[in-house]
Every structure is written in C-alpha cells, then in structure tokens.
Amino acid sequence: MSVNPQSYRDLLAKSDPTVFNALLGEEQRQREGIELIPSENYAFPEVLALLGSSFTNKYAEGYPGRRYYGGTEFVDIIENAGRERAKKLFRAEHANIQPLSGSPMNQAVYLQFIPPGETILAMDLSHGGHLTHGAPVSHMGKIYRFVRYKTNPKDGSIDFGALREVAKAERPKLIVCGYSSYPRDLDYSQFQAIANEVGALTMADVSHYGGFVAAGALKNPMDAGFDFLTTTTHKSMRGPRGGLIVCKAEHAKGIDASVFPGLQGGPHMNQVAATATALHLVDTEEFRLYARQVLANAKALAAELMKHNIHLVTGGTDNHLMVLDVMQSFGINGAQGEKALDHAGITTNKQVIPDDPHPPLRPSGVRMGTPAPTSRGMKEPEMRVLAGVIAAALKQHDDAAHLAKLRAETKALCARFPVPGL
Ligand SMILES: *Cc1c(COP(=O)(O)O)cnc(C)c1O
C-alpha cells in the first residue's frame, strides 16, 4: 500500500474520536483475551489492508469481461485471479466469489435452483445446522419447506439410515450438509449416494471450515460429486467477511445469474480483492501447516478438557471445534458458562446441544474452537494451560476474585502471542 496506514489513524482520531476510541478498545480486547468462538479468526494483514484500499471506491456490476461499468480493467484482474484460485483449491469447475456474506451465498443457491414451496432436507438446528438451513425465523424457512435429519444420540454420527428414509418419503429437491456446531468430519459420499437415489441436488455449506477443506486437512465434498460447496471467507480462511460458491460447470450460469442480478447489485470490490489474496495465502505450505495445527490444537484442548471430567458432545472432535455440555458437567447453563469464561478473559458462546431440553438463551452447552488462538501461534502446551483455566472458571463460576485471577493468567499468556495484523 502506498499510503501509510498510520496517517489514517491520526486522521480518524481527530475527525471521529467516538469511533476511534471504540477501535482502540476493540484492539485491546482482541489483544488481551483468548478468542475461542470457532467462527472467528484474525484476518491476514494483507486482507485488512485490501479492505481499506481504493478498490472500495469501484462499482463493477457484472462479471469480468461483462461489466455494466467502465474502468474495470484492474478489478477484472483480481476477480479472475480469485475465481481461478477458488476453483483450484476446491477442485471445482466454477467459482463465484461475489456473495456479500454467508447468508446471501446460501440464498443464492436456494433461490435459483429450488422453486418456492419445495422441500429441502437439512440437519436439525439443535444438532448443528445454521440459521440459513431453514430456521423458522429466517425468510428461507418461510419460502421453503424444510425437513430434518439428525445425529445418532450414541456417538453423534450422522444417522444416514434415518436420513435415507426421510429423503425417500419427502423427495427433497436439495440435501444440505455442513454445520456450525458439529465437531466431526463428514462422509460426503453417503449424502451424495442418497441424493442420487431420490434425484436431489447436494450442497455442502462448509462455512466454518472451508479453509481446512482447501488446505486438505478435512474432506472435500466436491471430490464426492457434490453440486455446490458454499463457504464464508472470514472464518477459517482468514479473509474478508464474505462468501463464495463453487459448483459443477452445469450450474455455473445459474449461480452467476443468481448472485448478480438475482440477489445483489455491485460486488464489494475491496472484499473481492481481499478474498483473492486470502485464497492465494491459503494455497501455501504455511497455511496447510496452520490447518493441521488448528485440528491438533482442538484435539489437545478436547482431550485435556475431558481429563478435567468435562463432557463433550459426541465425546471429542475431528475438526476445529467442540461443544461442552456444561449443564451435565457443572450444573450450570451455557449463558452462565459463557459469562464465567468471559470474566476469565476467554470469549466463547452458549450453544444448544442435540435435542436440548433447555431454551436457546439458556442452553446446555458452550461452543469453542481453535482457529483464532492457532493464528496467534499457540500450540498444544498452550491448549493444556487453557483447558486448566476453562475448567477452573466453569467450576468456580460465581467466585469473582478467582475469575479475576484467571483473567490475569489469560492476559499473561496472550502477551506472549501477538495478534496478527494488530
Ligand atoms: C457462519 C455461517 C453462515 C453465515 O455466514 P454470515 O456471513 O454470518 O451470513 C452460513 N452457514 C454456516 C454453516 C455458517 O457457520
């Protein structure tokens, strides 16, 4: 970047102290606390720079070579590069990197390929499905008829027997998998086989772990013949807030028409540039090592939490996240757990567990994951320290003095691992 970012900060400090001071506060919060919300991460420094670059000034409705505006020769370069990188990483025939975020990206698939009122088969929300997989409060839940499959209560595996029965009875037009709070890798070929049997399209929403799929650390649904893979770009991929869709060549025209002009106007070209660069940085040996370390850290954290007699949903993790049943382990609800951990300097979120008897604002679980601390360079020894702090905070959840002591421990740990880009 040709402009010194420091000059923007000095400018902002003078012109808008309210926002500037909030920015300083947020930066301090990110520096001094441990971020364990599994959907959060630290964007690559290059991504932060591109988001604040002059690409934000540019309108570019359309696609490279077919724009409705002049002056697009440079934005065409970045979008073409980004599309090729996404195709390569996910071994797909087509890519669209314009979706403004994860929710519109999923809507773009549904609205183009599934007629209103038709049936979509997706996972029960309490077993890990996302809002956009047909929550009754979402518009998609009103436009389509969502039917559900679940996990096995025994071991948390997907109940493919029941899934096949529902699929044969309900004849869905689309089967959706990929989740926000499910700690296991998926056998995509089983979803695809059932879809073939009933004539449904398949969509894997790998929003949480797209970066780890791209890095080869988790299975790639496109290898199993999926029609669509959707992923956010800001979670595991450390890119800008946004979404991308890859698909089979036969769906290319439909997907592009659905994103623009079906659903969106001008793409955010600063975001498209940052996505292109994030995809470039994901396609490196360094990132592949990072992805494996995220999974190794999650395994270490899970194993250590279980040593502290904490019950984990499905009994562990294969990916980057885990769900602690704090109700069963400590007799507290997820909101109390989240608050105690917050006081200890650890950010997590309350989480419903499969068929949770408790309401969503006071559920039985707390969800945590390792993408963000791994981006700071933390490894297994730090995970063991963290597990001790987490167990102590949950056990002594109403002892303010003890939580303050734990917070100081967390802060000391954080001081050794700077936040990238801050
Ligand atoms: C995060 C997420 C989304 C939505 O992304 P937003 O950018 O928040 O709209 C969609 N699907 C899944 C599975 C997610 O985890």
The ligand as an SDF file (V2000), in Angstrom:
LIG
                    3D

 15 15  0  0  0  0  0  0  0  0999 V2000
  -21.3830  -18.5330    9.5600 C   0  0  0  0  0  0  0  0  0  0  0  0
  -22.2420  -19.4210    8.7560 C   0  0  0  0  0  0  0  0  0  0  0  0
  -23.0800  -18.9230    7.7400 C   0  0  0  0  0  0  0  0  0  0  0  0
  -23.4270  -17.4570    7.5480 C   0  0  0  0  0  0  0  0  0  0  0  0
  -22.4790  -16.5560    7.4120 O   0  0  0  0  0  0  0  0  0  0  0  0
  -22.7390  -14.9860    7.6440 P   0  0  0  0  0  0  0  0  0  0  0  0
  -21.5750  -14.3960    6.9510 O   0  0  0  0  0  0  0  0  0  0  0  0
  -22.7760  -14.7750    9.1070 O   0  0  0  0  0  0  0  0  0  0  0  0
  -24.0470  -14.6200    6.9810 O   0  0  0  0  0  0  0  0  0  0  0  0
  -23.7580  -19.8360    6.9480 C   0  0  0  0  0  0  0  0  0  0  0  0
  -23.6440  -21.1620    7.1640 N   0  0  0  0  0  0  0  0  0  0  0  0
  -22.8930  -21.6770    8.1520 C   0  0  0  0  0  0  0  0  0  0  0  0
  -22.8290  -23.1470    8.3400 C   0  0  0  0  0  0  0  0  0  0  0  0
  -22.1810  -20.8250    8.9990 C   0  0  0  0  0  0  0  0  0  0  0  0
  -21.4680  -21.3440   10.0040 O   0  0  0  0  0  0  0  0  0  0  0  0
  1  2  1  0
  2  3  1  0
  2 14  2  0
  3  4  1  0
  3 10  2  0
  4  5  1  0
  5  6  1  0
  6  7  2  0
  6  8  1  0
  6  9  1  0
 10 11  1  0
 11 12  2  0
 12 13  1  0
 12 14  1  0
 14 15  1  0
M  END
$$$$
